C-alpha cells in the first residue's frame, strides 16, 4: 500500500510531464494549423481547443493511473517508476493520436482546396470555350460573305 506522499509525487511529476508535452504540442501545432486554415484566428482557436482536450484527457488518465497498480511490484520506487512509465506511455499515445488528428484535418483541408481550385479552373476553361464558340457563331456569317 502506498502512502499519500507517494501518490502526490506521482501526480505532481506526471502533471509536470503532461504540461510540458502539452505546451510542446501547442507551440508546434500552431504552425501546422496555420498551414491548414486560411484564418489565423481559426488556427489559434483550434490549437487552443486541441490543447485543452489533450490536457484534460491526459490529466484525467494521470489521476486514474496514480492509484492503479497494473503490475505486482514491490517497493515504493519501483511502483513510482512503473506508474510514471504508464503515464509517459499514455502521453505518447495521446500525442500520436493528436498528430494523427492534425494530419487528417490537414489532408482533408488540402483535398478541399485542390478540389475547389480544380473546379474553378474547369469553370474558367468552360467559360472561355463557350465565349470562343459564341464569337465563332457571331463572326461566322459576316466573315463568310467576303468570298465572292
Secondary structure, 3 states (H helix, E strand, C coil): CCCHHHHHHHHHHHHHHHHHHHHHHHHHHHHHHHHHCCCHHHHHHHHHHHHHHHHHHHHHHHHHHCCCCCCCCCCHHHHHHHHHHHHHHHHHHHHHHHHHHHHHHHHHHHHHHHHHHHHHHHHHHHHHHHHHHHHHHHHHHHHHHHHC
